[in-house]
Amino acid sequence: MKVAIYSRKSIFTGKGESIENQIQLCTDYIKSHHSISTEDISVYQDEGYSGGNMNRPMFKKLLEDANLKKFDCLICYRLDRISRNVSDFSTLIERLNKLNIAFISIKEQFDTSTPMGRAMLYISSVFAQLERETIAERVRDNMYELAKTGRWLGGVTPLGFKSTTITYYDEHMSQRKMCKLEPDTEELKLVKYIFDEYIKFRSLSKLNTNFYKEGIKSSRGKYFSQSSLSLILRNAAYVKANDDVIEYLLSKDFQIAGNPDNVHGILTYAKNTTSPIAAIANHEGIIDADNWLKVQHLLDNNSDKAPRAGTGINTLLSGILKCSICGSNMRLSYKKSSNNTIIYYICGLKKTRGTAGCKCKNIRADIIEPIVIDSIKNVNVESMIREYKKSKLNNKENNKDVDIKINSINLNILEKEKSVDNLIMQLAKFSDTSASTFVIEKIETLNKEILALKLELDNLNNRSTQIKSSNINLDSLIENLNNFNNEIDKANLDQKKLLLNSILESIEWSSKDNNLIINYIGFNSNINSLNHTDKTNQKLHFSTHSRSYINVRYSSDFI
């Protein structure tokens, strides 16, 4: 019989139920109940991984080996070493049962090779999760009760305040710690300015554009976004709370704790739940209630007027056309004339912050879209195949280097794990405390090295996957190009978008030189390029650069 031992610990430590202790206890159990040699015992250990999910490298390896029937019994020190989630645990047991692999947990004395053992195993795992959820619920309840006191419970500190830890003694004279918000005078001046300017502009986009032009940045040295400005303006921490503010928050379904005094601010908790709390805080507010409420009503009204996503005009290149200057998605803009509406693509950053954000010129949809379609229809497929094969060869060489490194690390891990096993066996023979201490320190050092190697191995495996995924199915790409040519002229708008997305990664608009840059799926930098040299001559010339360049020539009236 072959046996697998699984051990796990969330954080590396030499105390308590360490990885080594778990393995040794499992080994002793096996040898006391079965006549098994050391060669028939496989060890899988995850150091520094939570039991809340199954995303652990050695646990995944264990499952792979289980499918290959490399062992007949899985043993662990305690149930929660496998998983703390009932659903995950039940799935594992079902999987092992189908593979005729027994499961033993030493601490709980469960053995799934017997019916009673299987029944008790499920019952225990249910109670383990119940205990976990009860603890989580108690923590949430305590947080709610603390929130109602108006104390700062931590998190992202509002602009204009600093979180400081203070020590105090409770009624039992036990020393406690709590967080407190303290004002930052300079930052609070900026907060007041934000409120004043919003009342003046009455628009987040205009406020954001103005701040960008003036070079006004956050405390971290970054430009404000509309969302960050909105969060500041919505924050009740700044208001000098009165009854009107409380009435407004009640209309937003907040539970209120404390009595407003027109001096102190408000701290809100659990805003994204069904039971949000607004508590009168211990710090003083800086924005008068009337101004704060005026800002809230403006934000509410503007939100109601704002167009909803998906209700605008659908265009062929929306979502795929990007600005080559700043990398932003090109968004839509409209210009109404007496006869019709002209649709333009405009850089998203430029639309948000004006020309101070990006100087990319707009381009008309009815000009750019036919050019893109015509260029793709005339792509030189034979040249694309040659360049793709060249790219695939390079990827193969790169992946070979990665595979060599992966094999080297696997061997290194195996050697260190064997050294750890040998040291554990030696440890049982020592009676000298100093010798035992030396061996334990050596084991800890090796385990740290093994953990570091496994992390490096994960990174290399991810890199290998990325390299392999870049080798696209060439037949599929060619088939999609042929489908594009055959179907594009008779397709409706949604079908055209689907055809485009089947062959393109993105399209970049470079208004500086009036170039459209088409990026085909699977063709990364320095692989292929298409040069469209004349608007009237639709023939495309393939070269050995990275992309498909199309020069767009038209009257300046179209921009």
C-alpha positions in Angstrom: 0.0 0.0 0.0 1.2 3.5 -0.8 0.3 6.4 1.4 0.3 10.2 0.9 0.8 12.6 3.8 -0.6 16.1 3.4 0.4 19.0 5.8 -0.3 22.7 5.7 0.3 25.7 7.8 -0.9 29.3 7.0 2.3 31.1 8.3 5.8 29.6 8.6 6.6 29.1 12.3 8.5 26.6 14.3 5.9 26.6 17.1 2.8 24.4 17.6 1.6 22.2 14.8 4.4 22.9 12.4 4.7 21.2 9.0 7.5 18.9 10.4 5.4 17.9 13.5 2.4 17.1 11.3 4.5 14.9 9.0 6.2 13.1 11.9 2.9 12.4 13.6 1.4 11.1 10.4 4.5 8.9 9.8 4.3 7.5 13.3 0.6 6.7 12.9 1.2 4.9 9.6 4.0 2.8 10.9 2.1 1.9 14.0 -0.9 0.6 12.0 0.6 -0.7 8.8 3.9 -2.3 7.7 4.9 0.3 5.2 8.5 1.3 4.1 9.5 4.9 3.9 9.7 4.6 0.1 6.0 4.0 0.0 5.2 7.3 1.8 4.8 10.5 -0.3 4.8 13.9 1.4 2.9 17.0 0.1 3.3 20.2 2.1 2.1 23.7 1.6 3.7 26.3 3.8 2.1 29.8 4.0 -1.2 28.9 2.4 -4.7 29.4 3.8 -7.2 26.5 4.2 -10.1 28.7 3.0 -9.7 27.5 -0.6 -8.0 24.8 -2.6 -5.6 27.1 -4.5 -2.4 25.6 -3.1 0.5 24.3 -5.3 1.3 21.0 -3.5 -2.4 20.3 -2.9 -3.0 20.6 -6.6 -0.1 18.2 -7.2 -1.6 15.8 -4.7 -4.9 15.8 -6.6 -3.0 15.2 -9.9 -1.2 12.2 -8.3 -4.5 10.9 -6.9 -6.0 10.9 -10.4 -2.9 8.9 -11.5 -3.5 6.4 -8.6 0.0 7.0 -7.1 -1.3 6.3 -3.6 -4.0 4.3 -1.9 -4.6 6.3 1.2 -4.4 10.0 2.1 -3.6 10.9 5.7 -3.4 14.3 7.5 -2.9 15.4 11.1 -6.3 17.3 11.3 -9.3 17.9 9.1 -8.7 21.7 8.7 -5.2 21.0 7.3 -7.1 19.8 4.1 -9.8 22.5 4.0 -11.8 24.8 6.2 -14.7 24.8 3.7 -17.4 22.1 3.9 -18.1 22.3 0.2 -14.5 21.9 -0.9 -14.0 19.2 1.7 -17.0 17.2 0.6 -15.9 17.4 -3.0 -12.5 16.1 -2.1 -13.9 13.1 -0.2 -16.3 12.2 -3.1 -13.3 12.4 -5.5 -11.2 10.1 -3.3 -14.1 7.7 -2.9 -14.5 7.4 -6.7 -10.8 6.7 -6.9 -11.0 4.1 -4.1 -8.5 6.1 -2.0 -9.1 6.0 1.8 -8.8 9.2 3.9 -7.6 9.3 7.5 -7.5 12.2 9.9 -5.4 11.4 13.0 -6.7 14.1 15.4 -10.4 13.3 14.9 -9.7 9.5 14.5 -11.6 9.3 11.2 -11.1 6.6 8.6 -13.2 6.7 5.4 -12.5 3.0 4.8 -15.4 2.4 7.2 -19.0 3.7 6.8 -19.1 5.2 10.3 -15.8 6.9 9.6 -17.3 8.5 6.5 -20.4 9.7 8.3 -18.5 11.2 11.3 -16.1 12.9 8.9 -18.9 14.8 7.2 -20.6 15.7 10.6 -17.3 17.0 11.9 -16.6 19.1 8.9 -20.1 20.7 9.1 -19.5 21.7 12.7 -16.1 23.0 11.8 -17.6 25.4 9.2 -20.4 26.3 11.6 -17.9 27.3 14.2 -16.0 29.3 11.6 -19.1 31.2 10.4 -20.2 31.8 14.0 -16.9 33.4 14.8 -17.1 35.5 11.7 -20.6 36.6 12.7 -19.5 37.5 16.2 -16.7 39.6 14.7 -19.2 41.4 12.4 -21.5 42.0 15.4 -18.7 43.4 17.5 -17.7 45.7 14.6 -21.2 47.0 14.3 -21.4 47.7 18.0 -18.0 49.5 17.9 -19.2 51.4 14.8 -22.2 52.8 16.7 -19.8 54.4 19.2 -18.4 56.7 16.4 -14.9 55.3 16.7 -12.6 55.1 13.7 -12.3 51.3 13.0 -9.5 51.6 10.5 -9.4 51.3 6.7 -8.5 54.0 4.1 -8.2 57.2 6.0 -10.3 60.1 4.6 -8.3 62.9 2.9 -7.6 65.6 5.6 -7.2 63.2 8.5 -4.5 60.9 9.9 -5.2 57.7 11.8 -3.3 57.5 15.1 -3.4 54.7 17.7 -4.1 55.6 21.3 -3.8 53.5 24.4 -6.4 53.5 27.2 -7.7 51.4 30.2 -11.2 49.9 30.3 -13.4 49.6 33.3 -11.5 46.5 34.4 -8.2 48.4 34.2 -7.1 46.3 31.2 -4.9 48.1 28.7 -6.7 48.6 25.3 -5.8 50.2 22.0 -8.0 52.1 19.6 -7.7 54.3 16.4 -8.5 57.9 16.3 -8.8 60.4 13.4 -6.7 63.5 13.8 -7.1 66.5 11.4 -4.4 67.4 8.9 -4.8 71.2 8.5 -3.2 71.5 5.1 -5.2 68.6 3.6 -8.4 69.9 5.1 -7.9 73.1 3.2 -7.9 71.1 0.0 -11.1 69.3 1.0 -12.8 72.6 1.6 -11.6 73.8 -1.8 -13.0 70.7 -3.5 -16.4 71.3 -2.0 -16.4 75.0 -2.9 -15.3 74.4 -6.5 -17.9 71.7 -7.0 -20.6 74.0 -5.9 -19.2 76.5 -8.4 -18.9 74.1 -11.4 -21.8 71.9 -10.5 -20.2 69.1 -12.5 -17.6 66.4 -11.6 -16.2 66.3 -15.1 -15.7 70.1 -15.1 -14.2 70.0 -11.7 -11.9 67.2 -12.7 -10.8 69.0 -15.9 -10.1 72.2 -13.9 -8.0 70.4 -11.3 -6.0 68.8 -14.0 -5.3 72.1 -15.7 -4.3 73.7 -12.4 -2.1 70.8 -11.5 -3.9 70.0 -8.3 -3.0 66.6 -7.0 -3.9 64.3 -4.1 -1.8 63.8 -1.0 -0.1 60.9 -2.8 1.0 63.1 -5.7 -1.5 61.7 -8.2 -4.2 63.6 -10.2 -7.7 63.2 -9.0 -10.2 61.2 -11.0 -13.9 61.8 -11.1 -14.5 58.8 -8.9 -12.0 59.9 -6.3 -13.6 63.4 -6.2 -17.0 61.9 -5.9 -15.9 59.8 -2.9 -14.6 62.9 -1.1 -17.8 64.8 -1.8 -19.9 62.0 -0.6 -18.0 61.4 2.6 -20.0 62.4 5.7 -16.8 62.6 7.8 -16.5 66.3 6.7 -20.0 67.5 7.5 -21.0 69.3 10.7 -23.9 67.0 11.3 -27.4 68.4 12.1 -30.9 67.0 11.9 -31.2 67.7 8.2 -28.1 65.6 7.5 -29.5 62.8 9.6 -32.8 63.0 7.7 -30.9 62.8 4.4 -29.0 59.7 5.5 -32.2 58.1 6.8 -33.6 58.5 3.3 -30.6 56.5 2.1 -31.5 53.6 4.5 -28.7 54.3 7.0 -29.1 53.2 10.6 -28.3 56.3 12.8 -26.2 56.1 16.0 -25.8 59.2 18.2 -27.3 62.6 18.3 -26.1 65.4 15.9 -24.7 68.6 17.5 -23.8 70.7 14.4 -20.2 70.3 15.3 -19.0 66.7 14.9 -18.8 64.7 11.7 -20.2 61.3 10.8 -18.5 58.0 10.1 -20.3 55.5 7.9 -19.8 51.7 8.0 -20.9 48.8 5.9 -22.1 51.1 3.2 -22.4 48.4 0.6 -24.6 46.1 2.8 -28.3 46.1 3.5 -27.7 47.6 7.0 -25.3 50.5 6.6 -24.6 52.5 9.8 -24.0 56.3 10.2 -22.6 57.2 13.6 -21.8 60.6 15.1 -18.0 60.7 15.2 -15.6 61.9 17.8 -13.9 64.3 15.4 -15.2 67.7 14.3 -16.6 68.3 10.9 -15.4 71.1 8.6 -18.2 71.6 6.0 -21.5 73.3 7.0 -24.5 71.1 6.8 -26.2 73.3 4.2 -23.2 73.2 1.8 -22.7 69.4 2.3 -26.4 68.7 1.6 -26.3 71.1 -1.5 -23.4 69.0 -2.8 -25.3 65.7 -2.1 -28.4 66.9 -4.0 -26.3 68.1 -6.9 -24.6 64.7 -7.1 -27.9 62.9 -6.9 -29.5 65.0 -9.6 -26.4 64.7 -11.9 -26.4 61.0 -11.4 -30.1 60.8 -12.5 -29.3 62.8 -15.6 -26.2 60.8 -16.6 -26.7 58.4 -19.5 -26.9 54.7 -18.5 -24.3 52.3 -19.9 -25.5 50.5 -23.0 -28.1 53.1 -23.9 -25.9 55.1 -26.3 -25.3 54.5 -30.0 -23.5 51.3 -30.8 -20.6 51.6 -33.3 -18.3 49.2 -35.0 -15.0 50.0 -33.3 -16.3 50.8 -29.8 -14.3 48.8 -27.3 -11.5 48.0 -29.7 -10.2 51.4 -30.9 -7.6 53.0 -28.7 -5.6 56.3 -28.6 -2.0 55.6 -29.5 -0.8 58.7 -27.6 -2.1 57.8 -24.1 -3.5 54.3 -24.5 -7.1 55.3 -23.5 -10.1 53.7 -25.1 -11.6 55.9 -27.8 -15.1 57.0 -26.7 -18.0 58.4 -28.7 -19.0 62.0 -29.2 -21.9 63.4 -31.2 -22.3 66.5 -33.4 -25.8 67.2 -34.6 -26.4 68.9 -38.0 -29.6 69.9 -39.7 -29.9 66.6 -41.5 -28.2 64.0 -39.3 -26.0 63.2 -36.3 -22.3 62.9 -37.0 -20.5 60.4 -34.7 -16.9 60.9 -33.7 -14.4 58.8 -31.9 -12.7 60.8 -29.1 -9.8 59.9 -26.7 -11.3 58.9 -23.4 -8.7 61.0 -21.4 -9.3 64.0 -23.7 -13.1 63.7 -23.2 -12.6 63.6 -19.4 -9.8 66.2 -19.0 -9.8 68.1 -22.3 -6.7 68.8 -24.4 -4.7 69.2 -21.1 -5.1 65.4 -20.7 -4.4 64.3 -24.3 -4.1 66.1 -27.6 -5.3 63.3 -29.8 -7.5 64.5 -32.6 -11.0 63.2 -33.0 -11.9 61.1 -36.0 -15.3 60.5 -37.7 -16.8 57.0 -37.4 -18.1 57.0 -41.0 -14.5 57.7 -42.3 -12.5 55.3 -40.2 -14.7 52.2 -40.2 -14.8 51.6 -44.0 -11.0 52.0 -44.1 -10.5 49.4 -41.4 -12.8 46.9 -43.0 -11.2 47.4 -46.5 -7.7 47.0 -45.1 -8.5 43.7 -43.3 -10.1 42.3 -46.4 -6.9 42.9 -48.4 -4.5 41.5 -45.8 -1.6 39.4 -47.3 -2.4 36.0 -45.6 0.7 34.2 -47.0 3.1 36.8 -45.4 1.1 36.6 -42.1 1.6 32.8 -42.0 5.4 33.1 -42.6 5.7 35.7 -39.8 3.6 33.7 -37.5 5.7 30.6 -37.9 8.8 32.6 -37.2 7.2 33.9 -34.0 6.2 30.4 -33.0 9.8 29.2 -33.4 11.0 32.0 -31.2 8.4 31.1 -28.6 9.4 27.4 -28.7 13.1 28.4 -28.0 12.0 30.7 -25.1 9.8 27.9 -23.6 12.6 25.4 -23.9 14.8 27.7 -21.6 11.9 28.0 -19.1 11.3 24.2 -19.1 15.0 23.6 -18.3 14.8 26.0 -15.4 11.6 24.4 -14.1 13.2 20.9 -14.2 16.2 22.3 -12.4 14.1 23.8 -9.6 12.0 20.6 -9.2 15.2 18.6 -8.7 16.5 21.2 -6.2 13.2 21.0 -4.3 13.3 17.2 -4.3 16.9 17.2 -2.9 16.0 19.7 -0.1 12.8 17.7 0.8 14.9 14.6 1.1 17.4 16.4 3.3 14.5 17.6 5.5 13.1 14.0 5.8 16.6 12.7 6.8 17.0 15.4 9.4 13.5 14.6 10.9 14.6 11.0 11.1 17.8 12.0 12.8 16.0 14.3 15.2 14.2 11.4 16.8 17.5 9.8 17.7 19.0 12.8 19.5 18.7 13.2 23.2 21.1 16.2 23.3 19.2 19.4 23.4 21.8 21.5 21.7 22.1 19.0 18.8 18.3 18.9 18.5 18.2 22.7 18.4 20.8 22.8 15.6 18.8 20.2 13.5 15.5 22.1 14.0 17.1 25.3 12.8 18.6 23.5 9.8 15.1 22.1 9.0 13.5 25.6 9.3 16.2 27.0 6.9 15.6 24.3 4.4 11.9 24.7 4.5 12.3 28.5 3.9 14.5 27.7 0.9 11.9 25.1 -0.4 9.1 27.7 -0.1 11.1 30.3 -2.0 11.8 27.7 -4.7 8.2 26.8 -5.0 7.2 30.5 -5.4 9.8 30.8 -8.2 8.4 27.6 -9.7 4.9 29.0 -9.7 6.2 32.1 -11.5 8.0 30.0 -14.1 4.9 27.8 -14.7 2.8 30.9 -15.3 5.4 32.2 -17.7 5.4 28.9 -19.5 1.6 29.0 -19.8 1.8 32.5 -21.2 4.3 31.5 -23.9 2.2 28.5 -24.9 -1.0 30.5 -25.0 0.7 33.0 -27.4 1.0 30.2 -29.9 -2.5 30.7 -31.4 -4.2 28.3 -33.7 -3.1 29.5 -37.0 -5.8 27.5 -38.9 -8.5 29.2 -36.8 -7.0 32.7 -37.5 -6.9 32.0 -41.2 -10.4 30.6 -41.1 -11.6 33.7 -39.2 -10.0 36.0 -41.8 -11.8 34.1 -44.6 -15.1 34.3 -42.7 -14.5 38.0 -42.3 -14.0 38.4 -46.1 -17.1 36.3 -46.9 -19.5 37.7 -44.3 -18.5 41.3 -43.6 -20.4 43.0 -46.5 -23.8 41.3 -45.6 -23.4 41.3 -41.8 -25.3 43.6 -39.5 -23.5 45.8 -36.9 -23.4 43.2 -34.1 -22.2 40.5 -36.5 -19.5 42.8 -37.9 -18.2 43.5 -34.3 -18.1 39.7 -33.7 -16.1 39.2 -36.9 -13.7 41.9 -35.9 -13.2 40.6 -32.4 -12.4 37.1 -33.8 -9.2 38.4 -35.6 -8.1 41.6 -33.8 -6.6 42.4 -30.4 -7.0 46.2 -30.9 -6.8 49.2 -33.3 -4.8 52.3 -32.4 -5.5 55.8 -33.8 -2.4 57.9 -34.1 -3.7 61.4 -35.1 -0.2 62.8 -35.2 0.6 61.1 -38.5 -3.0 60.0 -39.4 -2.2 56.3 -39.0 -4.4 53.5 -37.9 -2.4 50.6 -36.3 -4.1 47.2 -36.5 -3.0 44.6 -34.0 -4.0 41.1 -35.0 -4.6 38.3 -32.4 -1.4 36.4 -31.6 1.0 38.9 -33.3 3.0 40.7 -30.6 5.7 43.3 -31.1 8.3 43.0 -33.8 6.3 40.3 -35.7 4.3 41.8 -38.5 3.2 45.0 -40.1 0.9 46.1 -42.9 1.5 49.4 -44.6 -1.3 51.1 -46.4 0.4 53.8 -48.3 -2.4 55.4 -50.3 -6.1 55.9 -49.4 -7.2 55.3 -53.0 -4.9 52.3 -53.6 -6.2 49.6 -51.2 -3.3 47.2 -51.8 -1.5 46.3 -48.5 2.2 45.8 -48.4 3.5 43.3 -45.8 6.8 44.0 -44.0 8.7 42.6 -41.0 7.7 45.1 -38.4 5.2 44.7 -35.7 1.8 45.9 -36.8 -0.5 46.9 -39.6 -0.2 50.6 -40.4 -2.8 52.3 -42.4 -2.4 55.9 -43.5 -5.7 57.8 -43.4 -6.0 60.7 -45.8 -9.1 62.9 -45.9 -10.2 66.5 -45.6 -9.7 68.3 -42.3 -13.4 68.8 -42.2 -13.8 65.1 -41.2 -11.8 65.6 -38.0 
